[in-house]
Amino acid sequence: MTATVFPPAPTVLAAVDGREARFPVRRIFCVGRNYAAHRAEMGGDDREPPFFFTKPADALVLSGSAIAYARATSDLHHEVELVIAIGTGGADIPVAEALAHVFGYAVGVDLTRRDLQAAAKGKGQPWDSAKGFDQSAPLGAIVERRGSDLKGAIRLDVNDATRQASQISNMIWSVPEIIAECSRLWCLAPGDLIFTGTPEGVGALVPGDRVRAAIDGLPELTFTLA
Ligand code: MN
């Protein structure tokens, strides 16, 4: 084994529903502005197609965790999203073949430092500090659904009040289109996660909030803000 100058960080592991075995996470890709009603609430141009940004794999937080209110922000927002777990890699995957690359699906929340994002947008700067910070990717257990699509209702409640409620079918890019588009820009690999964008109703979280995120057919994602 190759010597290292300090111990390497452990592989980030996501939970797989009903299985002892975990899902080793490689990269986290995210789609921006994939629901028209959210694009509108963010003041986006309605002709602008969705796009990608990334989070580091170690931003992942398992369901049931207490998450510290993020540093360097006073406007931490929730964004509930369907997450695709990739089981088979590839580049330039045709839309018609995209579902064959799916391992399964999970509920995720793309936590966002909205104040830093607004500042970055204003200066034409990248979004990394607004999106890719520590503990910014809470993720529920992945349900194994190899080769299949997923549709249904998507919802996020804060302290038992519903903040976001929509349907996966409202996505601008469908699951197969997201996989195909992502694989045009990166060679996808087993372990990659793709957050597919949030519906309307994003808003601020405060310390003490209890968050419950749900998608039909998937285990709920819950976390509290410490
Ligand atoms: Mn998002």
Residues whose N, C-alpha, C, O or C-beta is under 5 A from the ligand:
A	BS01	MN	V31 E79 D110 G197 T198
